C-alpha cells in the first residue's frame, strides 16, 4: 500500500458500516468492502466527505491512500458517487434504506426469495418482486422506479449542505423525488417544507432566500400560509382565523399582509385549503382537516338518526346486567347503561374512581343478553391493553382496528370496506383527534351504535381537534356525567386530590406515610432534579409495589428548560443506563436498554405517536436499532432515529391514555407557561399506586388557579348543532 500513497486512484465497493459521521459537515469514517485486482475480497477504511450515503450503498470513490500514524492505511476521498449495489446483502440494505414502504424485514424477505438473482430481477423484471408476500403494486413500482433512478444523491447532498441542510434530510428528499430531486428543490424549495418530515418552512425559506426568491413572492406567501396552518394544527387547532394569518405575515414573516388573499385564492383553487365564514371571523383550514371535520359531523348526525334498540330488549338487557357481576349498580350507573342501550350514540364521561370500568363490564353483559357482540377500541396501545385487562374482552387500537396498509398509505377499513360490527365502544375518547375520528366513523356501517367513554377534564388529543368535548358541547347526543366517587376510590389520595383540583381546591400535601400522594417542596431547579433522581434511583424502589425504575414515569409540562423532557432525559439516562451499547442520533445517544418514546405515527411499522418501548438491540456498525413496544417489535435505520426520543421523562400530553405504577411530576415556576389545571389533573390521574409532585407551592397554586384550557379553534360543535 505504501507505494500507492499520494497517487490518485478509484475504489469501488459496498459501504459496509460507518465508524463516525458528522451530520453538519458530512465528514465520515466508513468501512467499504471491495474486491482487489486479484479477486480477493478486502476492506478499505475511507475518510472524508461521505454524506448522503446509506449503509449498503454501492459507491465509486476517487482519492488517495495514506498511512495514518495511529489508524494505519486510510483512503482519503476526493470525490464519491453512488453506484448500484452489488451483492445480496448490499441490495437488501439498499432496499431497506432507500425505498419508502420497504423496511428491514420486508427487504430481508425479498433478498431471501431471490438470492443471488436479485440484481438480475431488479435490472430486467422488477415486477417480479410482487412474488414476495407483503409487496403490493405500490411498493413494487417504488422499487422499480428507485432502482432505475438511483442517481443524483451526491449532487443533491452537496447543494443542500451549502444551504445548511444536513445529509439525513438529503437522503429523505432523494428517497421521495429520485433523480429529479435537485431540480425539484431548485424550482421550488418550499416543497421541502410540505413533503419532507423534519424540514420546516424556516429551513426551506433560507434556501429560497439564497436562491434569490423574493420575500414577497407569491410562492413564499403560499408556503407561509401552509406553514402557519400546519403550526396551528401542531398546537391542536383545526383551523386558523384569516386575521391571524395576516398578523403573522406582518409581524412574524415580514411580508405584505395584502398577499394573504391572493395566496389563499390560489391555495383554494389547488385544493390545498378550505375557507368558510365562521361568524366572527373567516376560518382557513388545511383541506384535509376541513374534510375530516365535515365528515365527523355528518357521520355522527347520521348515526344519531339510526334505529335504537327496542325498549323491551333494552329492559331485559338492563335487568340482566343489574343482576350479574356481584356489584350493585348505583342510580347513576343504571342511567348510563340505560342510555347506552337505548341511544345510537352515547357519551359517558367521568373522572377517576367514578365507575367507568364497572359500567363497561355491565354494558358488555347487557349487550350479550341483547344478542350483540360489541367491538372495543382505544386510541393507543396502552389504553387498549388497559381496556382489555379491565373487561376481559379483546380490545384493539383504532389504527389496528382500521387495518392500515403501507402499500396504499391509508386504512383498509372505510366506507367501502366497513368494520364488521354494529356496536362500537371507544375508551379514552378524549385522545381521539379529528382525523382519527373521521377515519373511524367512516368505517362504521349505517345503523351502528357508538359509545364514547372518556374524561372530559383531561387534556385534549395530541393531534388537532377536541372531538369528545365538541360532541358533548353540541347537545346533539345524550351525555352521562359520572360524578359519584366510589368507596374504594375515595380512599385514594390520588383520586381525592384529582377531583378536588377540578373544583379548584389546593391538593392535600400532608404527605401521610400511609397515603399515595406526596409533595416535596424544592425551590431551585437543581434541587428538584436531585430529588427526582433520588426518587427514581432509590426512594420509590421497593415501596408501593414498585419493583424497579421501569415502573416509574416522570411527567413534565414542557420539553425545554431546566426541568423539561430534554434535560431530565439526559440526567435520567446517565443515572439508569450510563454504559449501554449506543448509537449517536442527533444530539443524543440511544443505548441498549433505554426507555424510548415514538415521536410520530409510523404506519409502516405500526408504531404510533406516544408509544413507549425499550431498546433491545443496537448495531452501530450497520446503523440499526431494535425496539420492543407493547404493539410489537420495530427496527430503525440510522435515518429513522429522529422518530425516537428518550422516554424516562415525557410530556404530560404524551402520557394521555396511559397509566403507570408511579408518577413523578416537577411543578416549578420555570414551567409557568404550562402551569394549568387540566394539565396537572391529567398528570396526577396517570398514577396508579403513587404520585409525587416536586417543586414549589407557589407553582402548584398557579396551576390550581389557572383554568385556561387554551380553547382550540374547531367548528365541530357548531356543525353538529346545525338543524
TABEL-V520289 format. One record per residue. N is the residue number from 1. RES is the residue in three letters. OMEGA is omega in whole degrees, 0 to 359 (none if undefined). Layout:
{{N	RES	OMEGA} {N	RES	OMEGA}}
This chain:
{{1	UNK	185} {2	UNK	181} {3	UNK	181} {4	UNK	183} {5	UNK	176} {6	UNK	174} {7	UNK	181} {8	UNK	181} {9	UNK	181} {10	UNK	179} {11	UNK	175} {12	UNK	178} {13	UNK	182} {14	UNK	179} {15	UNK	187} {16	UNK	175} {17	UNK	183} {18	UNK	179} {19	UNK	182} {20	UNK	174} {21	UNK	172} {22	UNK	185} {23	UNK	183} {24	UNK	184} {25	UNK	176} {26	UNK	180} {27	UNK	182} {28	UNK	169} {29	UNK	187} {30	UNK	177} {31	UNK	181} {32	UNK	175} {33	UNK	184} {34	UNK	176} {35	UNK	174} {36	UNK	183} {37	UNK	181} {38	UNK	177} {39	UNK	179} {40	UNK	182} {41	UNK	177} {42	UNK	177} {43	UNK	180} {44	UNK	174} {45	UNK	180} {46	UNK	176} {47	UNK	179} {48	UNK	183} {49	UNK	181} {50	UNK	183} {51	UNK	177} {52	UNK	182} {53	UNK	177} {54	UNK	171} {55	UNK	184} {56	UNK	180} {57	UNK	169} {58	UNK	182} {59	UNK	171} {60	UNK	186} {61	UNK	175} {62	UNK	181} {63	UNK	184} {64	UNK	172} {65	UNK	177} {66	UNK	180} {67	UNK	178} {68	UNK	183} {69	UNK	182} {70	UNK	189} {71	UNK	176} {72	UNK	185} {73	UNK	177} {74	UNK	176} {75	UNK	181} {76	UNK	188} {77	UNK	172} {78	UNK	179} {79	UNK	182} {80	UNK	174} {81	UNK	178} {82	UNK	172} {83	UNK	181} {84	UNK	183} {85	UNK	184} {86	UNK	191} {87	UNK	184} {88	UNK	180} {89	UNK	180} {90	UNK	179} {91	UNK	177} {92	UNK	180} {93	UNK	179} {94	UNK	181} {95	UNK	184} {96	UNK	189} {97	UNK	190} {98	UNK	189} {99	UNK	181} {100	UNK	178} {101	UNK	178} {102	UNK	177} {103	UNK	182} {104	UNK	184} {105	UNK	179} {106	UNK	178} {107	UNK	180} {108	UNK	179} {109	UNK	179} {110	UNK	180} {111	UNK	180} {112	UNK	184} {113	UNK	186} {114	UNK	179} {115	UNK	185} {116	UNK	180} {117	UNK	185} {118	UNK	181} {119	UNK	179} {120	UNK	178} {121	UNK	181} {122	UNK	180} {123	UNK	193} {124	UNK	183} {125	UNK	184} {126	UNK	179} {127	UNK	181} {128	UNK	178} {129	UNK	176} {130	UNK	178} {131	UNK	184} {132	UNK	179} {133	UNK	179} {134	UNK	178} {135	UNK	178} {136	UNK	184} {137	UNK	182} {138	UNK	180} {139	UNK	179} {140	UNK	180} {141	UNK	177} {142	UNK	179} {143	UNK	182} {144	UNK	182} {145	UNK	181} {146	UNK	180} {147	UNK	180} {148	UNK	188} {149	UNK	185} {150	UNK	178} {151	UNK	174} {152	UNK	183} {153	UNK	181} {154	UNK	181} {155	UNK	179} {156	UNK	182} {157	UNK	180} {158	UNK	180} {159	UNK	184} {160	UNK	179} {161	UNK	176} {162	UNK	179} {163	UNK	172} {164	UNK	180} {165	UNK	187} {166	UNK	185} {167	UNK	181} {168	UNK	178} {169	UNK	178} {170	UNK	179} {171	UNK	180} {172	UNK	180} {173	UNK	181} {174	UNK	178} {175	UNK	184} {176	UNK	189} {177	UNK	175} {178	UNK	186} {179	UNK	180} {180	UNK	188} {181	UNK	185} {182	UNK	178} {183	UNK	179} {184	UNK	183} {185	UNK	180} {186	UNK	182} {187	UNK	181} {188	UNK	182} {189	UNK	181} {190	UNK	177} {191	UNK	179} {192	UNK	182} {193	UNK	182} {194	UNK	192} {195	UNK	186} {196	UNK	179} {197	UNK	177} {198	UNK	175} {199	UNK	182} {200	UNK	181} {201	UNK	184} {202	UNK	179} {203	UNK	178} {204	UNK	180} {205	UNK	178} {206	UNK	177} {207	UNK	181} {208	UNK	180} {209	UNK	180} {210	UNK	177} {211	UNK	176} {212	UNK	178} {213	UNK	185} {214	UNK	181} {215	UNK	180} {216	UNK	177} {217	UNK	179} {218	UNK	177} {219	UNK	179} {220	UNK	181} {221	UNK	178} {222	UNK	180} {223	UNK	181} {224	UNK	179} {225	UNK	178} {226	UNK	177} {227	UNK	181} {228	UNK	179} {229	UNK	177} {230	UNK	179} {231	UNK	176} {232	UNK	180} {233	UNK	178} {234	UNK	178} {235	UNK	174} {236	UNK	183} {237	UNK	179} {238	UNK	178} {239	UNK	175} {240	UNK	173} {241	UNK	180} {242	UNK	180} {243	UNK	178} {244	UNK	179} {245	UNK	180} {246	UNK	181} {247	UNK	179} {248	UNK	176} {249	UNK	186} {250	UNK	188} {251	UNK	187} {252	UNK	187} {253	UNK	179} {254	UNK	180} {255	UNK	177} {256	UNK	181} {257	UNK	178} {258	UNK	178} {259	UNK	186} {260	UNK	184} {261	UNK	180} {262	UNK	179} {263	UNK	179} {264	UNK	179} {265	UNK	178} {266	UNK	179} {267	UNK	176} {268	UNK	179} {269	UNK	179} {270	UNK	178} {271	UNK	175} {272	UNK	180} {273	UNK	172} {274	UNK	184} {275	UNK	178} {276	UNK	179} {277	UNK	179} {278	UNK	178} {279	UNK	182} {280	UNK	180} {281	UNK	174} {282	UNK	182} {283	UNK	178} {284	UNK	184} {285	UNK	156} {286	UNK	188} {287	UNK	183} {288	UNK	180} {289	UNK	176} {290	UNK	179} {291	UNK	180} {292	UNK	182} {293	UNK	179} {294	UNK	181} {295	UNK	179} {296	UNK	180} {297	UNK	181} {298	UNK	182} {299	UNK	180} {300	UNK	178} {301	UNK	178} {302	UNK	179} {303	UNK	181} {304	UNK	179} {305	UNK	182} {306	UNK	183} {307	UNK	180} {308	UNK	175} {309	UNK	180} {310	UNK	184} {311	UNK	180} {312	UNK	180} {313	UNK	180} {314	UNK	181} {315	UNK	179} {316	UNK	181} {317	UNK	180} {318	UNK	179} {319	UNK	178} {320	UNK	181} {321	UNK	182} {322	UNK	183} {323	UNK	185} {324	UNK	173} {325	UNK	176} {326	UNK	179} {327	UNK	178} {328	UNK	183} {329	UNK	178} {330	UNK	178} {331	UNK	180} {332	UNK	180} {333	UNK	177} {334	UNK	178} {335	UNK	178} {336	UNK	179} {337	UNK	181} {338	UNK	181} {339	UNK	181} {340	UNK	180} {341	UNK	188} {342	UNK	183} {343	UNK	178} {344	UNK	178} {345	UNK	182} {346	UNK	172} {347	UNK	174} {348	UNK	184} {349	UNK	180} {350	UNK	180} {351	UNK	180} {352	UNK	176} {353	UNK	182} {354	UNK	171} {355	UNK	180} {356	UNK	181} {357	UNK	178} {358	UNK	179} {359	UNK	180} {360	UNK	178} {361	UNK	181} {362	UNK	179} {363	UNK	178} {364	UNK	176} {365	UNK	181} {366	UNK	181} {367	UNK	176} {368	UNK	177} {369	UNK	180} {370	UNK	178} {371	UNK	182} {372	UNK	176} {373	UNK	186} {374	UNK	173} {375	UNK	181} {376	UNK	181} {377	UNK	176} {378	UNK	185} {379	UNK	184} {380	UNK	179} {381	UNK	180} {382	UNK	181} {383	UNK	179} {384	UNK	177} {385	UNK	178} {386	UNK	179} {387	UNK	179} {388	UNK	179} {389	UNK	184} {390	UNK	186} {391	UNK	185} {392	UNK	180} {393	UNK	179} {394	UNK	176} {395	UNK	183} {396	UNK	172} {397	UNK	179} {398	UNK	180} {399	UNK	180} {400	UNK	178} {401	UNK	183} {402	UNK	173} {403	UNK	178} {404	UNK	179} {405	UNK	177} {406	UNK	182} {407	UNK	182} {408	UNK	182} {409	UNK	182} {410	UNK	177} {411	UNK	175} {412	UNK	182} {413	UNK	180} {414	UNK	183} {415	UNK	183} {416	UNK	179} {417	UNK	189} {418	UNK	175} {419	UNK	180} {420	UNK	178} {421	UNK	175} {422	UNK	178} {423	UNK	184} {424	UNK	176} {425	UNK	179} {426	UNK	177} {427	UNK	182} {428	UNK	186} {429	UNK	178} {430	UNK	181} {431	UNK	186} {432	UNK	179} {433	UNK	190} {434	UNK	182} {435	UNK	178} {436	UNK	177} {437	UNK	179} {438	UNK	179} {439	UNK	182} {440	UNK	182} {441	UNK	178} {442	UNK	184} {443	UNK	179} {444	UNK	177} {445	UNK	174} {446	UNK	180} {447	UNK	173} {448	UNK	174} {449	UNK	183} {450	UNK	174} {451	UNK	176} {452	UNK	182} {453	UNK	180} {454	UNK	181} {455	UNK	184} {456	UNK	183} {457	UNK	177} {458	UNK	173} {459	UNK	175} {460	UNK	184} {461	UNK	175} {462	UNK	178} {463	UNK	185} {464	UNK	177} {465	UNK	173} {466	UNK	192} {467	UNK	184} {468	UNK	181} {469	UNK	180} {470	UNK	178} {471	UNK	178} {472	UNK	183} {473	UNK	184} {474	UNK	185} {475	UNK	180} {476	UNK	184} {477	UNK	178} {478	UNK	181} {479	UNK	175} {480	UNK	179} {481	UNK	179} {482	UNK	184} {483	UNK	184} {484	UNK	177} {485	UNK	188} {486	UNK	195} {487	UNK	184} {488	UNK	179} {489	UNK	181} {490	UNK	180} {491	UNK	180} {492	UNK	177} {493	UNK	176} {494	UNK	182} {495	UNK	181} {496	UNK	180} {497	UNK	178} {498	UNK	180} {499	UNK	177} {500	UNK	178} {501	UNK	179} {502	UNK	179} {503	UNK	176} {504	UNK	180} {505	UNK	176} {506	UNK	183} {507	UNK	173} {508	UNK	182} {509	UNK	181} {510	UNK	178} {511	UNK	175} {512	UNK	181} {513	UNK	180} {514	UNK	184} {515	UNK	181} {516	UNK	182} {517	UNK	184} {518	UNK	176} {519	UNK	177} {520	UNK	183} {521	UNK	177} {522	UNK	187} {523	UNK	185} {524	UNK	179} {525	UNK	180} {526	UNK	176} {527	UNK	176} {528	UNK	180} {529	UNK	180} {530	UNK	179} {531	UNK	178} {532	UNK	180} {533	UNK	176} {534	UNK	181} {535	UNK	182} {536	UNK	186} {537	UNK	187} {538	UNK	199} {539	UNK	180} {540	UNK	184} {541	UNK	179} {542	UNK	177} {543	UNK	178} {544	UNK	182} {545	UNK	179} {546	UNK	184} {547	UNK	180} {548	UNK	185} {549	UNK	179} {550	UNK	178} {551	UNK	186} {552	UNK	176} {553	UNK	174} {554	UNK	178} {555	UNK	182} {556	UNK	186} {557	UNK	189} {558	UNK	176} {559	UNK	184} {560	UNK	181} {561	UNK	185} {562	UNK	179} {563	UNK	175} {564	UNK	184} {565	UNK	184} {566	UNK	182} {567	UNK	181} {568	UNK	181} {569	UNK	177} {570	UNK	182} {571	UNK	184} {572	UNK	175} {573	UNK	180} {574	UNK	179} {575	UNK	191} {576	UNK	184} {577	UNK	189} {578	UNK	191} {579	UNK	179} {580	UNK	177} {581	UNK	191} {582	UNK	177} {583	UNK	182} {584	UNK	178} {585	UNK	183} {586	UNK	181} {587	UNK	184} {588	UNK	173} {589	UNK	170} {590	UNK	188} {591	UNK	175} {592	UNK	182} {593	UNK	180} {594	UNK	166} {595	UNK	183} {596	UNK	179} {597	UNK	176} {598	UNK	188} {599	UNK	176} {600	UNK	180} {601	UNK	173} {602	UNK	186} {603	UNK	179} {604	UNK	180} {605	UNK	185} {606	UNK	179} {607	UNK	191} {608	UNK	183} {609	UNK	177} {610	UNK	180} {611	UNK	179} {612	UNK	179} {613	UNK	179} {614	UNK	179} {615	UNK	183} {616	UNK	178} {617	UNK	175} {618	UNK	175} {619	UNK	185} {620	UNK	182} {621	UNK	181} {622	UNK	178} {623	UNK	182} {624	UNK	175} {625	UNK	176} {626	UNK	183} {627	UNK	175} {628	UNK	176} {629	UNK	173} {630	UNK	181} {631	UNK	181} {632	UNK	182} {633	UNK	177} {634	UNK	177} {635	UNK	181} {636	UNK	170} {637	UNK	182} {638	UNK	183} {639	UNK	182} {640	UNK	187} {641	UNK	176} {642	UNK	174} {643	UNK	185} {644	UNK	170} {645	UNK	174} {646	UNK	188} {647	UNK	177} {648	UNK	174} {649	UNK	179} {650	UNK	179} {651	UNK	178} {652	UNK	179} {653	UNK	183} {654	UNK	184} {655	UNK	185} {656	UNK	180} {657	UNK	181} {658	UNK	170} {659	UNK	185} {660	UNK	178} {661	UNK	180} {662	UNK	179} {663	UNK	175} {664	UNK	183} {665	UNK	170} {666	UNK	178} {667	UNK	194} {668	UNK	179} {669	UNK	178} {670	UNK	178} {671	UNK	192} {672	UNK	181} {673	UNK	186} {674	UNK	181} {675	UNK	182} {676	UNK	186} {677	UNK	185} {678	UNK	177} {679	UNK	178} {680	UNK	177} {681	UNK	179} {682	UNK	181} {683	UNK	182} {684	UNK	184} {685	UNK	174} {686	UNK	186} {687	UNK	177} {688	UNK	187} {689	UNK	181} {690	UNK	177} {691	UNK	180} {692	UNK	173} {693	UNK	180} {694	UNK	180} {695	UNK	183} {696	UNK	177} {697	UNK	178} {698	UNK	178} {699	UNK	178} {700	UNK	179} {701	UNK	178} {702	UNK	179} {703	UNK	180} {704	UNK	185} {705	UNK	188} {706	UNK	179} {707	UNK	181} {708	UNK	181} {709	UNK	181} {710	UNK	184} {711	UNK	184} {712	UNK	177} {713	UNK	181} {714	UNK	181} {715	UNK	182} {716	UNK	180} {717	UNK	179} {718	UNK	180} {719	UNK	180} {720	UNK	180} {721	UNK	185} {722	UNK	180} {723	UNK	none}}
